[in-house]
Amino acid sequence: GKASVSHPFNNDVTFEISHPNAMRVELYSQDRDYIWPGNNQDYYLNDGETKSIPLSCNDGESICYGAWVDGDEGT
């Protein structure tokens, strides 16, 4: 899979993520205790889908993402 990031406005960022298999994604702030989308939810991508995930964040905030193939949450 792949991910790219764009910064259209201050304090906003969009991750574009794609993978050939159905997958789930969460994004994590490295500067505060915050997860997108949060509330024990995740973003879902269908097989081969490219999904744009817009986030509102703090200026200069570091964000990591975690992704796993759907149905393979144990890895």
C-alpha positions in Angstrom: 0.0 0.0 0.0 1.0 3.6 -0.1 0.2 6.9 1.7 0.7 10.5 0.6 0.1 13.7 2.5 -1.0 17.2 1.4 -1.4 20.4 3.4 -4.1 22.5 1.7 -4.6 24.9 4.7 -2.8 25.6 8.0 -3.7 23.1 10.6 -5.4 20.8 8.1 -3.8 17.7 6.4 -5.2 15.1 4.0 -3.8 11.6 3.9 -4.4 9.6 0.7 -4.1 5.9 1.4 -4.4 3.0 -1.0 -3.9 -0.8 -0.8 -4.8 -3.7 -3.1 -6.7 -5.4 -0.2 -9.5 -4.2 2.1 -7.9 -2.6 5.0 -8.5 -0.5 8.1 -6.6 2.6 9.2 -6.1 4.8 12.3 -4.0 7.9 12.6 -2.2 8.9 15.8 -0.9 12.2 17.0 2.6 11.9 18.4 2.3 15.3 20.2 -0.9 14.7 22.2 -3.2 11.9 23.2 -5.4 11.9 20.1 -6.5 9.3 17.5 -8.4 9.8 14.3 -11.3 8.8 13.9 -11.3 7.9 17.6 -14.1 6.4 19.7 -12.8 2.8 18.9 -13.6 3.4 15.2 -11.3 3.2 12.2 -11.3 4.2 8.5 -12.2 1.4 6.1 -10.9 1.0 2.6 -12.4 -1.5 0.1 -10.1 -3.6 -2.2 -8.0 -1.2 -4.3 -9.7 1.9 -3.0 -7.8 5.2 -2.6 -9.3 7.0 0.3 -8.7 10.7 1.2 -8.8 11.2 5.0 -8.9 14.9 5.9 -7.8 15.8 9.4 -7.8 19.0 11.5 -4.6 19.1 13.5 -2.3 21.5 15.4 0.3 23.5 13.6 3.5 21.4 13.4 1.9 18.3 14.8 3.5 14.9 14.0 1.0 12.2 12.8 1.6 8.5 12.3 -0.8 6.0 10.9 -1.4 2.4 11.5 -3.0 0.1 8.9 -3.9 -3.5 8.8 -5.6 -5.8 6.3 -9.3 -6.3 7.2 -9.8 -9.4 9.2 -6.1 -9.5 10.3 -6.3 -7.3 13.4 -3.9 -9.6 15.3 -0.8 -8.5 13.4 
